[in-house]
Amino acid sequence: MFRLLPHGLPKDPKYPTNLQELGYFINDEDEIRSIENPKYYFKYFINRNERYNERQRESMN
């Protein structure tokens, strides 16, 4: 049986906790939008690794 040990996992990414540093803002309709292109919403999946996606979402809380 194979198992993945903790030291074999990639390190957790660190994201800023500030919304502007993440590249987003909240518009007049209370929607999270991209600073670079305001017609784009929050990018929910930034990586195929689910842990990266979770860490980004957690940093917005």
PDB file of N, CA, C and O in Angstrom:
ATOM      1  N   MET A   1       0.835  -1.170   0.000  1.00  0.00           N
ATOM      2  CA  MET A   1       0.000   0.000   0.000  1.00  0.00           C
ATOM      3  C   MET A   1       0.889   1.247   0.000  1.00  0.00           C
ATOM      4  O   MET A   1       1.887   1.312   0.718  1.00  0.00           O
ATOM      5  N   PHE A   2       0.515   2.219  -0.807  1.00  0.00           N
ATOM      6  CA  PHE A   2       1.269   3.466  -0.875  1.00  0.00           C
ATOM      7  C   PHE A   2       0.525   4.555  -0.109  1.00  0.00           C
ATOM      8  O   PHE A   2      -0.705   4.571  -0.052  1.00  0.00           O
ATOM      9  N   ARG A   3       1.283   5.444   0.466  1.00  0.00           N
ATOM     10  CA  ARG A   3       0.682   6.598   1.128  1.00  0.00           C
ATOM     11  C   ARG A   3       1.588   7.800   0.946  1.00  0.00           C
ATOM     12  O   ARG A   3       2.799   7.663   0.769  1.00  0.00           O
ATOM     13  N   LEU A   4       1.001   8.946   0.991  1.00  0.00           N
ATOM     14  CA  LEU A   4       1.740  10.185   0.817  1.00  0.00           C
ATOM     15  C   LEU A   4       2.019  10.773   2.189  1.00  0.00           C
ATOM     16  O   LEU A   4       1.096  11.111   2.931  1.00  0.00           O
ATOM     17  N   LEU A   5       3.278  10.891   2.515  1.00  0.00           N
ATOM     18  CA  LEU A   5       3.670  11.437   3.805  1.00  0.00           C
ATOM     19  C   LEU A   5       3.650  12.962   3.752  1.00  0.00           C
ATOM     20  O   LEU A   5       3.810  13.544   2.679  1.00  0.00           O
ATOM     21  N   PRO A   6       3.454  13.614   4.897  1.00  0.00           N
ATOM     22  CA  PRO A   6       3.367  15.083   4.908  1.00  0.00           C
ATOM     23  C   PRO A   6       4.585  15.781   4.311  1.00  0.00           C
ATOM     24  O   PRO A   6       4.439  16.832   3.688  1.00  0.00           O
ATOM     25  N   HIS A   7       5.776  15.226   4.486  1.00  0.00           N
ATOM     26  CA  HIS A   7       6.957  15.902   3.935  1.00  0.00           C
ATOM     27  C   HIS A   7       7.029  15.769   2.412  1.00  0.00           C
ATOM     28  O   HIS A   7       7.825  16.459   1.775  1.00  0.00           O
ATOM     29  N   GLY A   8       6.223  14.906   1.828  1.00  0.00           N
ATOM     30  CA  GLY A   8       6.188  14.755   0.378  1.00  0.00           C
ATOM     31  C   GLY A   8       5.173  15.670  -0.298  1.00  0.00           C
ATOM     32  O   GLY A   8       5.128  15.748  -1.526  1.00  0.00           O
ATOM     33  N   LEU A   9       4.365  16.356   0.488  1.00  0.00           N
ATOM     34  CA  LEU A   9       3.360  17.264  -0.064  1.00  0.00           C
ATOM     35  C   LEU A   9       3.976  18.619  -0.386  1.00  0.00           C
ATOM     36  O   LEU A   9       4.945  19.019   0.259  1.00  0.00           O
ATOM     37  N   PRO A  10       3.440  19.328  -1.361  1.00  0.00           N
ATOM     38  CA  PRO A  10       3.949  20.685  -1.620  1.00  0.00           C
ATOM     39  C   PRO A  10       3.572  21.609  -0.466  1.00  0.00           C
ATOM     40  O   PRO A  10       2.568  21.390   0.212  1.00  0.00           O
ATOM     41  N   LYS A  11       4.380  22.636  -0.251  1.00  0.00           N
ATOM     42  CA  LYS A  11       4.101  23.586   0.825  1.00  0.00           C
ATOM     43  C   LYS A  11       2.856  24.399   0.489  1.00  0.00           C
ATOM     44  O   LYS A  11       2.572  24.678  -0.676  1.00  0.00           O
ATOM     45  N   ASP A  12       2.124  24.772   1.532  1.00  0.00           N
ATOM     46  CA  ASP A  12       0.928  25.589   1.339  1.00  0.00           C
ATOM     47  C   ASP A  12       1.310  26.960   0.801  1.00  0.00           C
ATOM     48  O   ASP A  12       2.257  27.575   1.291  1.00  0.00           O
ATOM     49  N   PRO A  13       0.589  27.440  -0.195  1.00  0.00           N
ATOM     50  CA  PRO A  13       0.868  28.791  -0.703  1.00  0.00           C
ATOM     51  C   PRO A  13       0.404  29.836   0.300  1.00  0.00           C
ATOM     52  O   PRO A  13      -0.502  29.592   1.096  1.00  0.00           O
ATOM     53  N   LYS A  14       1.026  30.980   0.250  1.00  0.00           N
ATOM     54  CA  LYS A  14       0.634  32.088   1.119  1.00  0.00           C
ATOM     55  C   LYS A  14       0.094  33.208   0.234  1.00  0.00           C
ATOM     56  O   LYS A  14       0.743  33.631  -0.723  1.00  0.00           O
ATOM     57  N   TYR A  15      -1.085  33.669   0.567  1.00  0.00           N
ATOM     58  CA  TYR A  15      -1.733  34.745  -0.177  1.00  0.00           C
ATOM     59  C   TYR A  15      -1.940  35.932   0.752  1.00  0.00           C
ATOM     60  O   TYR A  15      -2.136  35.745   1.953  1.00  0.00           O
ATOM     61  N   PRO A  16      -1.900  37.152   0.219  1.00  0.00           N
ATOM     62  CA  PRO A  16      -2.176  38.324   1.063  1.00  0.00           C
ATOM     63  C   PRO A  16      -3.633  38.308   1.526  1.00  0.00           C
ATOM     64  O   PRO A  16      -4.502  37.757   0.850  1.00  0.00           O
ATOM     65  N   THR A  17      -3.887  38.906   2.663  1.00  0.00           N
ATOM     66  CA  THR A  17      -5.252  38.926   3.195  1.00  0.00           C
ATOM     67  C   THR A  17      -6.010  40.183   2.793  1.00  0.00           C
ATOM     68  O   THR A  17      -7.186  40.332   3.124  1.00  0.00           O
ATOM     69  N   ASN A  18      -5.353  41.075   2.092  1.00  0.00           N
ATOM     70  CA  ASN A  18      -5.988  42.306   1.628  1.00  0.00           C
ATOM     71  C   ASN A  18      -6.621  42.051   0.263  1.00  0.00           C
ATOM     72  O   ASN A  18      -5.983  41.485  -0.624  1.00  0.00           O
ATOM     73  N   LEU A  19      -7.850  42.462   0.098  1.00  0.00           N
ATOM     74  CA  LEU A  19      -8.571  42.228  -1.152  1.00  0.00           C
ATOM     75  C   LEU A  19      -7.881  42.884  -2.341  1.00  0.00           C
ATOM     76  O   LEU A  19      -7.823  42.295  -3.420  1.00  0.00           O
ATOM     77  N   GLN A  20      -7.357  44.093  -2.161  1.00  0.00           N
ATOM     78  CA  GLN A  20      -6.680  44.789  -3.255  1.00  0.00           C
ATOM     79  C   GLN A  20      -5.363  44.111  -3.615  1.00  0.00           C
ATOM     80  O   GLN A  20      -5.000  44.061  -4.790  1.00  0.00           O
ATOM     81  N   GLU A  21      -4.647  43.594  -2.634  1.00  0.00           N
ATOM     82  CA  GLU A  21      -3.393  42.888  -2.920  1.00  0.00           C
ATOM     83  C   GLU A  21      -3.654  41.583  -3.663  1.00  0.00           C
ATOM     84  O   GLU A  21      -2.799  41.117  -4.416  1.00  0.00           O
ATOM     85  N   LEU A  22      -4.822  40.994  -3.459  1.00  0.00           N
ATOM     86  CA  LEU A  22      -5.206  39.795  -4.202  1.00  0.00           C
ATOM     87  C   LEU A  22      -5.611  40.131  -5.641  1.00  0.00           C
ATOM     88  O   LEU A  22      -5.689  39.244  -6.492  1.00  0.00           O
ATOM     89  N   GLY A  23      -5.867  41.411  -5.905  1.00  0.00           N
ATOM     90  CA  GLY A  23      -6.219  41.839  -7.260  1.00  0.00           C
ATOM     91  C   GLY A  23      -7.711  41.976  -7.489  1.00  0.00           C
ATOM     92  O   GLY A  23      -8.171  41.901  -8.628  1.00  0.00           O
ATOM     93  N   TYR A  24      -8.480  42.178  -6.414  1.00  0.00           N
ATOM     94  CA  TYR A  24      -9.931  42.277  -6.533  1.00  0.00           C
ATOM     95  C   TYR A  24     -10.455  43.515  -5.824  1.00  0.00           C
ATOM     96  O   TYR A  24      -9.771  44.109  -4.992  1.00  0.00           O
ATOM     97  N   PHE A  25     -11.675  43.891  -6.167  1.00  0.00           N
ATOM     98  CA  PHE A  25     -12.376  44.972  -5.480  1.00  0.00           C
ATOM     99  C   PHE A  25     -13.857  44.618  -5.447  1.00  0.00           C
ATOM    100  O   PHE A  25     -14.295  43.715  -6.159  1.00  0.00           O
ATOM    101  N   ILE A  26     -14.628  45.320  -4.628  1.00  0.00           N
ATOM    102  CA  ILE A  26     -16.072  45.110  -4.541  1.00  0.00           C
ATOM    103  C   ILE A  26     -16.746  46.293  -5.228  1.00  0.00           C
ATOM    104  O   ILE A  26     -16.523  47.446  -4.858  1.00  0.00           O
ATOM    105  N   ASN A  27     -17.567  45.999  -6.227  1.00  0.00           N
ATOM    106  CA  ASN A  27     -18.218  47.075  -6.984  1.00  0.00           C
ATOM    107  C   ASN A  27     -19.486  47.558  -6.277  1.00  0.00           C
ATOM    108  O   ASN A  27     -19.786  47.118  -5.167  1.00  0.00           O
ATOM    109  N   ASP A  28     -20.225  48.460  -6.917  1.00  0.00           N
ATOM    110  CA  ASP A  28     -21.435  49.048  -6.323  1.00  0.00           C
ATOM    111  C   ASP A  28     -22.547  48.026  -6.098  1.00  0.00           C
ATOM    112  O   ASP A  28     -23.432  48.242  -5.269  1.00  0.00           O
ATOM    113  N   GLU A  29     -22.504  46.927  -6.827  1.00  0.00           N
ATOM    114  CA  GLU A  29     -23.523  45.880  -6.694  1.00  0.00           C
ATOM    115  C   GLU A  29     -23.075  44.773  -5.744  1.00  0.00           C
ATOM    116  O   GLU A  29     -23.659  43.690  -5.738  1.00  0.00           O
ATOM    117  N   ASP A  30     -22.045  45.035  -4.943  1.00  0.00           N
ATOM    118  CA  ASP A  30     -21.487  44.079  -3.968  1.00  0.00           C
ATOM    119  C   ASP A  30     -20.979  42.797  -4.626  1.00  0.00           C
ATOM    120  O   ASP A  30     -21.129  41.710  -4.067  1.00  0.00           O
ATOM    121  N   GLU A  31     -20.382  42.920  -5.804  1.00  0.00           N
ATOM    122  CA  GLU A  31     -19.779  41.790  -6.503  1.00  0.00           C
ATOM    123  C   GLU A  31     -18.262  41.928  -6.438  1.00  0.00           C
ATOM    124  O   GLU A  31     -17.725  43.032  -6.532  1.00  0.00           O
ATOM    125  N   ILE A  32     -17.584  40.807  -6.279  1.00  0.00           N
ATOM    126  CA  ILE A  32     -16.119  40.816  -6.277  1.00  0.00           C
ATOM    127  C   ILE A  32     -15.663  40.764  -7.728  1.00  0.00           C
ATOM    128  O   ILE A  32     -16.006  39.839  -8.465  1.00  0.00           O
ATOM    129  N   ARG A  33     -14.882  41.773  -8.133  1.00  0.00           N
ATOM    130  CA  ARG A  33     -14.411  41.884  -9.513  1.00  0.00           C
ATOM    131  C   ARG A  33     -12.903  42.034  -9.549  1.00  0.00           C
ATOM    132  O   ARG A  33     -12.285  42.440  -8.565  1.00  0.00           O
ATOM    133  N   SER A  34     -12.314  41.702 -10.691  1.00  0.00           N
ATOM    134  CA  SER A  34     -10.876  41.823 -10.900  1.00  0.00           C
ATOM    135  C   SER A  34     -10.500  43.285 -11.115  1.00  0.00           C
ATOM    136  O   SER A  34     -11.209  44.019 -11.804  1.00  0.00           O
ATOM    137  N   ILE A  35      -9.395  43.701 -10.531  1.00  0.00           N
ATOM    138  CA  ILE A  35      -8.915  45.073 -10.722  1.00  0.00           C
ATOM    139  C   ILE A  35      -8.403  45.257 -12.147  1.00  0.00           C
ATOM    140  O   ILE A  35      -8.619  46.307 -12.752  1.00  0.00           O
ATOM    141  N   GLU A  36      -7.723  44.240 -12.689  1.00  0.00           N
ATOM    142  CA  GLU A  36      -7.162  44.335 -14.040  1.00  0.00           C
ATOM    143  C   GLU A  36      -8.243  44.477 -15.100  1.00  0.00           C
ATOM    144  O   GLU A  36      -8.115  45.281 -16.023  1.00  0.00           O
ATOM    145  N   ASN A  37      -9.307  43.696 -14.967  1.00  0.00           N
ATOM    146  CA  ASN A  37     -10.406  43.756 -15.923  1.00  0.00           C
ATOM    147  C   ASN A  37     -11.719  43.654 -15.145  1.00  0.00           C
ATOM    148  O   ASN A  37     -12.135  42.551 -14.791  1.00  0.00           O
ATOM    149  N   PRO A  38     -12.371  44.772 -14.876  1.00  0.00           N
ATOM    150  CA  PRO A  38     -13.560  44.780 -14.022  1.00  0.00           C
ATOM    151  C   PRO A  38     -14.745  43.956 -14.521  1.00  0.00           C
ATOM    152  O   PRO A  38     -15.670  43.707 -13.748  1.00  0.00           O
ATOM    153  N   LYS A  39     -14.752  43.525 -15.778  1.00  0.00           N
ATOM    154  CA  LYS A  39     -15.873  42.683 -16.191  1.00  0.00           C
ATOM    155  C   LYS A  39     -15.702  41.234 -15.759  1.00  0.00           C
ATOM    156  O   LYS A  39     -16.636  40.444 -15.899  1.00  0.00           O
ATOM    157  N   TYR A  40     -14.526  40.860 -15.232  1.00  0.00           N
ATOM    158  CA  TYR A  40     -14.301  39.501 -14.747  1.00  0.00           C
ATOM    159  C   TYR A  40     -14.579  39.400 -13.254  1.00  0.00           C
ATOM    160  O   TYR A  40     -14.177  40.258 -12.468  1.00  0.00           O
ATOM    161  N   TYR A  41     -15.275  38.334 -12.887  1.00  0.00           N
ATOM    162  CA  TYR A  41     -15.573  38.071 -11.484  1.00  0.00           C
ATOM    163  C   TYR A  41     -14.367  37.446 -10.786  1.00  0.00           C
ATOM    164  O   TYR A  41     -13.294  37.310 -11.373  1.00  0.00           O
ATOM    165  N   PHE A  42     -14.562  37.074  -9.539  1.00  0.00           N
ATOM    166  CA  PHE A  42     -13.544  36.384  -8.758  1.00  0.00           C
ATOM    167  C   PHE A  42     -13.168  35.072  -9.437  1.00  0.00           C
ATOM    168  O   PHE A  42     -14.040  34.302  -9.838  1.00  0.00           O
ATOM    169  N   LYS A  43     -11.878  34.823  -9.563  1.00  0.00           N
ATOM    170  CA  LYS A  43     -11.408  33.588 -10.197  1.00  0.00           C
ATOM    171  C   LYS A  43     -11.399  32.485  -9.142  1.00  0.00           C
ATOM    172  O   LYS A  43     -10.526  32.445  -8.275  1.00  0.00           O
ATOM    173  N   TYR A  44     -12.377  31.595  -9.229  1.00  0.00           N
ATOM    174  CA  TYR A  44     -12.591  30.572  -8.210  1.00  0.00           C
ATOM    175  C   TYR A  44     -11.549  29.463  -8.276  1.00  0.00           C
ATOM    176  O   TYR A  44     -11.100  28.980  -7.236  1.00  0.00           O
ATOM    177  N   PHE A  45     -11.161  29.056  -9.466  1.00  0.00           N
ATOM    178  CA  PHE A  45     -10.152  28.009  -9.645  1.00  0.00           C
ATOM    179  C   PHE A  45      -8.903  28.636 -10.253  1.00  0.00           C
ATOM    180  O   PHE A  45      -8.901  29.006 -11.427  1.00  0.00           O
ATOM    181  N   ILE A  46      -7.841  28.757  -9.461  1.00  0.00           N
ATOM    182  CA  ILE A  46      -6.603  29.349  -9.960  1.00  0.00           C
ATOM    183  C   ILE A  46      -5.557  28.289 -10.272  1.00  0.00           C
ATOM    184  O   ILE A  46      -4.543  28.576 -10.907  1.00  0.00           O
ATOM    185  N   ASN A  47      -5.809  27.055  -9.819  1.00  0.00           N
ATOM    186  CA  ASN A  47      -4.827  25.991  -9.966  1.00  0.00           C
ATOM    187  C   ASN A  47      -5.564  24.659  -9.962  1.00  0.00           C
ATOM    188  O   ASN A  47      -6.679  24.565  -9.449  1.00  0.00           O
ATOM    189  N   ARG A  48      -4.951  23.637 -10.530  1.00  0.00           N
ATOM    190  CA  ARG A  48      -5.568  22.308 -10.498  1.00  0.00           C
ATOM    191  C   ARG A  48      -5.497  21.690  -9.110  1.00  0.00           C
ATOM    192  O   ARG A  48      -6.276  20.793  -8.784  1.00  0.00           O
ATOM    193  N   ASN A  49      -4.573  22.163  -8.299  1.00  0.00           N
ATOM    194  CA  ASN A  49      -4.431  21.679  -6.933  1.00  0.00           C
ATOM    195  C   ASN A  49      -5.504  22.339  -6.067  1.00  0.00           C
ATOM    196  O   ASN A  49      -5.515  23.560  -5.909  1.00  0.00           O
ATOM    197  N   GLU A  50      -6.396  21.537  -5.513  1.00  0.00           N
ATOM    198  CA  GLU A  50      -7.508  22.069  -4.730  1.00  0.00           C
ATOM    199  C   GLU A  50      -7.043  22.818  -3.484  1.00  0.00           C
ATOM    200  O   GLU A  50      -7.708  23.754  -3.039  1.00  0.00           O
ATOM    201  N   ARG A  51      -5.916  22.416  -2.925  1.00  0.00           N
ATOM    202  CA  ARG A  51      -5.409  23.101  -1.729  1.00  0.00           C
ATOM    203  C   ARG A  51      -5.047  24.558  -2.040  1.00  0.00           C
ATOM    204  O   ARG A  51      -5.288  25.442  -1.217  1.00  0.00           O
ATOM    205  N   TYR A  52      -4.473  24.815  -3.218  1.00  0.00           N
ATOM    206  CA  TYR A  52      -4.157  26.190  -3.625  1.00  0.00           C
ATOM    207  C   TYR A  52      -5.441  27.021  -3.712  1.00  0.00           C
ATOM    208  O   TYR A  52      -5.481  28.164  -3.256  1.00  0.00           O
ATOM    209  N   ASN A  53      -6.486  26.437  -4.301  1.00  0.00           N
ATOM    210  CA  ASN A  53      -7.756  27.142  -4.436  1.00  0.00           C
ATOM    211  C   ASN A  53      -8.365  27.444  -3.068  1.00  0.00           C
ATOM    212  O   ASN A  53      -8.868  28.544  -2.839  1.00  0.00           O
ATOM    213  N   GLU A  54      -8.318  26.470  -2.161  1.00  0.00           N
ATOM    214  CA  GLU A  54      -8.862  26.666  -0.817  1.00  0.00           C
ATOM    215  C   GLU A  54      -8.118  27.766  -0.075  1.00  0.00           C
ATOM    216  O   GLU A  54      -8.735  28.606   0.580  1.00  0.00           O
ATOM    217  N   ARG A  55      -6.802  27.764  -0.178  1.00  0.00           N
ATOM    218  CA  ARG A  55      -6.005  28.775   0.530  1.00  0.00           C
ATOM    219  C   ARG A  55      -6.303  30.181   0.011  1.00  0.00           C
ATOM    220  O   ARG A  55      -6.341  31.132   0.791  1.00  0.00           O
ATOM    221  N   GLN A  56      -6.514  30.319  -1.293  1.00  0.00           N
ATOM    222  CA  GLN A  56      -6.843  31.634  -1.835  1.00  0.00           C
ATOM    223  C   GLN A  56      -8.199  32.102  -1.309  1.00  0.00           C
ATOM    224  O   GLN A  56      -8.347  33.261  -0.921  1.00  0.00           O
ATOM    225  N   ARG A  57      -9.182  31.211  -1.294  1.00  0.00           N
ATOM    226  CA  ARG A  57     -10.513  31.580  -0.798  1.00  0.00           C
ATOM    227  C   ARG A  57     -10.480  31.903   0.688  1.00  0.00           C
ATOM    228  O   ARG A  57     -11.158  32.827   1.135  1.00  0.00           O
ATOM    229  N   GLU A  58      -9.692  31.148   1.462  1.00  0.00           N
ATOM    230  CA  GLU A  58      -9.581  31.400   2.899  1.00  0.00           C
ATOM    231  C   GLU A  58      -8.931  32.749   3.180  1.00  0.00           C
ATOM    232  O   GLU A  58      -9.263  33.397   4.172  1.00  0.00           O
ATOM    233  N   SER A  59      -8.026  33.174   2.333  1.00  0.00           N
ATOM    234  CA  SER A  59      -7.338  34.445   2.568  1.00  0.00           C
ATOM    235  C   SER A  59      -8.273  35.640   2.406  1.00  0.00           C
ATOM    236  O   SER A  59      -7.954  36.735   2.868  1.00  0.00           O
ATOM    237  N   MET A  60      -9.410  35.447   1.763  1.00  0.00           N
ATOM    238  CA  MET A  60     -10.361  36.539   1.569  1.00  0.00           C
ATOM    239  C   MET A  60     -11.277  36.733   2.771  1.00  0.00           C
ATOM    240  O   MET A  60     -11.985  37.738   2.843  1.00  0.00           O
ATOM    241  N   ASN A  61     -11.281  35.801   3.712  1.00  0.00           N
ATOM    242  CA  ASN A  61     -12.169  35.917   4.891  1.00  0.00           C
ATOM    243  C   ASN A  61     -11.666  36.905   5.884  1.00  0.00           C
ATOM    244  O   ASN A  61     -12.296  37.114   6.921  1.00  0.00           O
TER     245      ASN A  61
END
